């Protein structure tokens, strides 16, 4: 599992696709979001799209 941090937001990467491939798929990135289990965010770095879910930060206390 790959994790990336952008502007203090943590994302879990579910998959990557080159921009060339994404642009040739009917429906583009919206269709790919559905294929990757409806991820909530698509990030782009250069010629690669990263299909991600936003990581939820949680506070917890250890139970003794």
Buried (B, 14 or more C-beta within 10 A) or exposed (E): EEEBEEEEEBBBBBBBBEBEEBEEEEEEBEEBBEBBEEBEBBBEEEEBBBBBBEEEEEEEEEEE
